[in-house]
Amino acid sequence: MTVDPATTDQQPQPGRTAAAAVAAHLQADIARLAATATVGILEQIDSFRGRDLPRADVDAHVRFFLEAGIRALAAGRTAATEAELEAARAYGARRAADGVPAEDVLLSFYVAFRAVWEETSDVLAQRDDLGELLPAMERTMLWVQYITSEVGAGHRDALAGASMARLAASRRLAEALDDPTVPESELHTALERLGFDPEGGFHLWVSRRTADASRLRAIQSRLEEGPGRFVVLDTPGEVVVVGQGWQPAAQAEEALLEDGGGPVGVGLVRSGPAGARRSIGDARRALRAGGGRPGAHRYADIWPFALIADVGAGHVPLLDGALDTARSHPHLGEAVREFADHGFSVAAASRVLSVHANTLRYRLDRWQELTGLDCRTYTGLITSRAAVELA
């Protein structure tokens, strides 16, 4: 809202009534009152201070509404003018856009008008016509209630509008990420509308699960506690997180895994709208390669198996025997996995599996007998590990 002094009402004429006289006194000292109120708001309300709102902007609005309240006091009216109500709605919408919670916006009016009430008490102490003044002040309090009600309505409407716009942009982003026929320019626009830098790097996570609206909000809120920019997308059978900026990947993974969430696929960080599409593809391939096991499956760690899984029938003959063995003897496949994942150390792998080292050696030998693949050779190990992941 731009405060235009030319649109304000005529100043109260002092001397006509006791209320007008008090209003004239307050108006004469409005610069000091507004400055005091502004300091009080910035000192007492964290969201005003934490959002780094321009001091001049806060001061201009404080002064506008204080002067409007003083005019209402002088006139002895409870109803706000249409111009005042319009200004109140616009102010509520402005603070909603700044991210200031509604309760803090309303609290700021209490803080600001308290400065007026304190000043009024000093003036009243010097007067002998309280019988006339008190009803006028009560009417002014009703005026403040009308104004703050409109401020709250403006804040609420702005948030509802922003929420609908964000929901529409989120749905469009989900569609554009999944549909390669959607032009990259539309994907660029969807990312931009959600506050991302379309040319920056994107990191995507995918969890194969459904989540209700409250669960999605909980994930979004948790991610917003840290740095970076995140949007949670609800797609059929999946929850997708799009991230940008520095953020420990573990936090996004934990947010998706908590409360018994299904496995999570983690894509690579890739640049631009096309990179966002590739990263969600990474995450889904990692999920497939993970075979439904719980936990986070990072494409960076299992990309060879993810690629083999994507290639399809062309490589199946190389894996047929090992796939059958891994499916029919899962304890042998588990031995192969832990041996590979623990530095080819029999001692380390056997500790993880809680078996004797000789038992692990026997299982690796048995795997070789059944598949013809020696896990102690590079080719045998990579083929065996791929079969275990795809089984």
TALINSUL-V398007 format. One record per backbone hydrogen bond with DSSP energy under -0.5 kcal/mol. NH is the residue of the N-H (numbers start at 1). CO is the residue of the C=O. If there is no record, write none. Layout:
NH | CO
NH | CO
This chain:
3 | 1
4 | 2
5 | 3
7 | 4
8 | 5
14 | 12
16 | 13
21 | 17
22 | 18
23 | 19
24 | 20
25 | 21
26 | 22
27 | 23
28 | 24
29 | 25
29 | 26
30 | 27
33 | 29
34 | 30
35 | 31
36 | 32
37 | 33
38 | 34
39 | 35
40 | 36
41 | 37
42 | 38
43 | 39
44 | 40
45 | 41
46 | 44
48 | 45
49 | 45
50 | 46
51 | 47
52 | 49
53 | 48
58 | 54
59 | 55
60 | 56
61 | 57
62 | 58
63 | 59
64 | 60
65 | 61
66 | 62
67 | 63
68 | 64
69 | 65
70 | 66
71 | 67
72 | 68
73 | 69
74 | 70
75 | 71
76 | 72
77 | 72
85 | 81
86 | 82
87 | 83
88 | 84
89 | 85
90 | 86
91 | 87
92 | 88
93 | 89
94 | 90
95 | 91
96 | 92
97 | 93
98 | 94
99 | 96
100 | 95
104 | 101
105 | 101
106 | 102
107 | 103
108 | 104
109 | 105
109 | 106
110 | 106
111 | 107
112 | 108
113 | 109
114 | 110
115 | 111
115 | 112
116 | 112
117 | 113
118 | 114
119 | 115
120 | 116
121 | 117
122 | 118
123 | 119
124 | 120
125 | 121
126 | 123
127 | 124
132 | 129
133 | 129
134 | 130
135 | 131
136 | 132
137 | 133
138 | 134
139 | 135
140 | 136
141 | 137
142 | 138
143 | 139
144 | 140
145 | 141
146 | 142
147 | 143
148 | 144
149 | 145
150 | 146
151 | 147
152 | 148
153 | 149
154 | 150
155 | 151
156 | 152
157 | 153
158 | 154
159 | 155
160 | 156
161 | 157
162 | 158
163 | 159
164 | 160
165 | 161
166 | 162
167 | 163
168 | 164
169 | 165
170 | 166
171 | 167
172 | 168
173 | 169
174 | 170
175 | 171
176 | 172
177 | 173
178 | 174
179 | 175
180 | 178
182 | 179
186 | 183
187 | 183
188 | 184
189 | 185
190 | 186
191 | 187
192 | 188
193 | 189
194 | 190
194 | 191
195 | 192
196 | 191
198 | 196
200 | 197
202 | 270
203 | 243
205 | 241
206 | 265
207 | 239
208 | 263
209 | 207
216 | 212
217 | 213
218 | 214
219 | 215
220 | 216
221 | 217
222 | 218
223 | 219
224 | 220
225 | 221
225 | 222
226 | 223
229 | 244
231 | 242
233 | 231
233 | 240
235 | 233
235 | 238
238 | 235
239 | 207
240 | 233
241 | 205
242 | 231
242 | 240
243 | 203
243 | 241
244 | 229
251 | 248
252 | 248
253 | 249
254 | 250
255 | 251
256 | 252
257 | 253
258 | 254
261 | 257
261 | 258
264 | 295
265 | 206
266 | 297
267 | 204
267 | 265
270 | 202
270 | 268
272 | 200
275 | 271
276 | 272
277 | 273
278 | 274
279 | 275
280 | 276
281 | 277
282 | 278
283 | 279
284 | 280
285 | 281
286 | 282
287 | 283
288 | 284
289 | 285
290 | 286
291 | 287
291 | 288
292 | 287
293 | 290
297 | 264
298 | 296
299 | 266
301 | 298
302 | 298
303 | 299
306 | 302
307 | 303
308 | 304
309 | 305
310 | 306
311 | 307
312 | 308
314 | 311
315 | 312
316 | 312
316 | 313
317 | 313
318 | 315
319 | 315
319 | 316
320 | 316
323 | 319
324 | 320
325 | 321
326 | 322
327 | 323
328 | 324
329 | 325
332 | 329
333 | 329
334 | 330
335 | 331
336 | 332
337 | 333
338 | 334
339 | 335
340 | 336
341 | 337
342 | 338
343 | 340
344 | 339
345 | 342
346 | 344
349 | 345
350 | 346
351 | 347
352 | 348
353 | 349
354 | 350
354 | 351
355 | 350
360 | 356
361 | 357
362 | 358
363 | 359
364 | 360
365 | 361
366 | 362
367 | 363
368 | 364
369 | 365
370 | 366
371 | 367
372 | 368
374 | 372
375 | 373
377 | 374
381 | 377
382 | 378
383 | 379
384 | 380
385 | 381
386 | 382
387 | 383
388 | 384
389 | 385
390 | 386
391 | 387
